Amino acid sequence: MRLNQYIASCGVCSRREADRLIQAGEVRVDGAPAQLGMNLRGDEKVTVRGKAVESQRTRVVVAWYKPVGVTCTARDPHAEKTVSDAFRYPVRLTYAGRLDRDSEGLLLMTNDGNLIDAMMRGANAHEKEYIVRLRSRISDGDLYRLEKGIYLRELKQTTRPCKVERLGDRTFRIVLTQGLNRQIRRMVSAVGHEVRTLKRVRVVNIELGALRPGQQRRVEGEELEALYRAVMP
């Protein structure tokens, strides 16, 4: 098994992030600095940032209501509060997909690196649903522009068509199938508005439901199986 795949299977992070950790010299195999692309025999001792990692046999997925102000990163000296500070669970879990610091709502936490990889791939077009409240009234024309796809100059990219439903003068529901950096905020800015609050309420088939900021619930049974069927068919 490749080293980055092994690290992902331990639930530490995605394969891409594992490669970054390897390049940064934070991964060791039997005490020696790891190399990109290396393969494991299966009996080596692997450490990440000085901590031994072992493959997880039982997959765990937790739905967590990430509060506003929490940054999706394991460690960042400039972040006031990170996921590691705010989220607690008996098994080490990592976020599958991101949610920016100023946004709140559903964040999936898991020890399954393959699920993390699948969720992070924009090409897989998994649905993510948000409730957006603006600082000013938005017109039907602007909602239509958001729905059909809009060019984001900063990213030099046009967003995919998406589903948009008006909920009030300043509020709408939006369902995306991609995850560009601060996508909704950029889309809203492109039509001349500013986001006041942004909450993610669904990822694929997993819903935020009645969870309140900071609360969590384990995803199990048919709900978990449906997630895997949708994300990793």
FENURPE-V212055 format. One record per backbone hydrogen bond with DSSP energy under -0.5 kcal/mol. CO is the residue of the C=O (numbers start at 1). NH is the residue of the N-H. E is the energy in kcal/mol with one decimal. If there is no record, write none. Layout:
co->CO nh->NH e->E
co->CO nh->NH e->E
This chain:
co->1 nh->40 e->-2.7
co->2 nh->6 e->-2.2
co->3 nh->7 e->-2.6
co->4 nh->8 e->-2.0
co->5 nh->9 e->-2.3
co->6 nh->10 e->-1.2
co->7 nh->12 e->-1.6
co->8 nh->11 e->-1.8
co->8 nh->113 e->-0.9
co->9 nh->56 e->-1.0
co->14 nh->18 e->-2.3
co->15 nh->19 e->-2.2
co->16 nh->20 e->-1.6
co->17 nh->21 e->-2.3
co->18 nh->22 e->-2.4
co->19 nh->23 e->-2.5
co->20 nh->24 e->-1.8
co->21 nh->26 e->-2.5
co->22 nh->25 e->-1.6
co->26 nh->49 e->-3.2
co->27 nh->34 e->-2.6
co->28 nh->30 e->-0.5
co->28 nh->47 e->-2.5
co->29 nh->32 e->-1.8
co->32 nh->29 e->-2.9
co->35 nh->38 e->-1.7
co->38 nh->3 e->-2.6
co->44 nh->46 e->-0.6
co->45 nh->30 e->-3.3
co->46 nh->53 e->-2.3
co->47 nh->28 e->-2.3
co->48 nh->51 e->-1.7
co->51 nh->48 e->-2.8
co->55 nh->57 e->-0.5
co->57 nh->59 e->-0.6
co->60 nh->111 e->-1.3
co->61 nh->219 e->-3.0
co->62 nh->64 e->-0.6
co->62 nh->109 e->-2.8
co->63 nh->217 e->-2.1
co->64 nh->66 e->-1.1
co->64 nh->107 e->-2.3
co->65 nh->214 e->-2.8
co->66 nh->105 e->-1.9
co->67 nh->70 e->-1.3
co->69 nh->71 e->-0.5
co->71 nh->73 e->-1.9
co->71 nh->83 e->-1.4
co->73 nh->83 e->-0.9
co->73 nh->84 e->-0.8
co->76 nh->79 e->-1.7
co->81 nh->71 e->-2.9
co->82 nh->86 e->-1.8
co->83 nh->87 e->-2.9
co->94 nh->110 e->-2.7
co->95 nh->97 e->-0.8
co->100 nh->103 e->-1.8
co->101 nh->69 e->-3.4
co->104 nh->200 e->-2.5
co->105 nh->66 e->-3.0
co->107 nh->64 e->-2.1
co->108 nh->96 e->-3.1
co->109 nh->62 e->-3.1
co->110 nh->94 e->-3.0
co->111 nh->113 e->-0.9
co->112 nh->116 e->-2.0
co->113 nh->117 e->-2.5
co->114 nh->118 e->-2.3
co->115 nh->119 e->-2.6
co->116 nh->120 e->-1.8
co->117 nh->121 e->-0.7
co->118 nh->121 e->-0.6
co->120 nh->122 e->-0.8
co->121 nh->124 e->-1.6
co->122 nh->125 e->-1.6
co->127 nh->204 e->-3.3
co->128 nh->176 e->-2.7
co->129 nh->201 e->-2.5
co->129 nh->202 e->-1.4
co->130 nh->132 e->-0.5
co->130 nh->174 e->-2.2
co->131 nh->199 e->-2.3
co->132 nh->172 e->-2.3
co->133 nh->196 e->-3.5
co->133 nh->197 e->-1.9
co->139 nh->143 e->-1.9
co->140 nh->144 e->-2.2
co->141 nh->145 e->-1.9
co->142 nh->146 e->-2.1
co->143 nh->147 e->-2.2
co->144 nh->148 e->-2.2
co->145 nh->149 e->-0.9
co->147 nh->162 e->-2.5
co->150 nh->159 e->-2.2
co->151 nh->153 e->-0.7
co->152 nh->156 e->-1.4
co->152 nh->157 e->-1.5
co->157 nh->152 e->-3.2
co->163 nh->175 e->-2.4
co->165 nh->173 e->-3.2
co->169 nh->138 e->-2.2
co->170 nh->134 e->-3.0
co->171 nh->167 e->-2.7
co->171 nh->168 e->-1.8
co->172 nh->132 e->-3.0
co->173 nh->165 e->-2.6
co->174 nh->130 e->-2.6
co->174 nh->176 e->-0.5
co->175 nh->163 e->-1.6
co->176 nh->128 e->-2.1
co->180 nh->183 e->-1.7
co->182 nh->186 e->-2.3
co->183 nh->187 e->-2.8
co->184 nh->188 e->-2.9
co->185 nh->189 e->-2.1
co->186 nh->190 e->-1.9
co->187 nh->191 e->-0.8
co->188 nh->191 e->-0.9
co->188 nh->193 e->-2.2
co->189 nh->192 e->-1.8
co->194 nh->135 e->-1.9
co->197 nh->133 e->-2.6
co->198 nh->104 e->-2.4
co->199 nh->131 e->-2.9
co->199 nh->201 e->-0.5
co->200 nh->106 e->-2.6
co->201 nh->208 e->-2.9
co->202 nh->129 e->-2.4
co->203 nh->206 e->-2.6
co->205 nh->207 e->-0.5
co->206 nh->203 e->-2.6
co->208 nh->211 e->-1.7
co->212 nh->215 e->-2.8
co->215 nh->65 e->-2.7
co->217 nh->63 e->-3.0
co->218 nh->220 e->-0.6
co->220 nh->223 e->-0.9
co->220 nh->224 e->-1.1
co->221 nh->225 e->-2.2
co->222 nh->226 e->-2.7
co->223 nh->227 e->-1.6
co->224 nh->228 e->-2.1
co->225 nh->229 e->-2.4
co->226 nh->230 e->-2.0
co->227 nh->231 e->-2.4
co->228 nh->232 e->-2.8
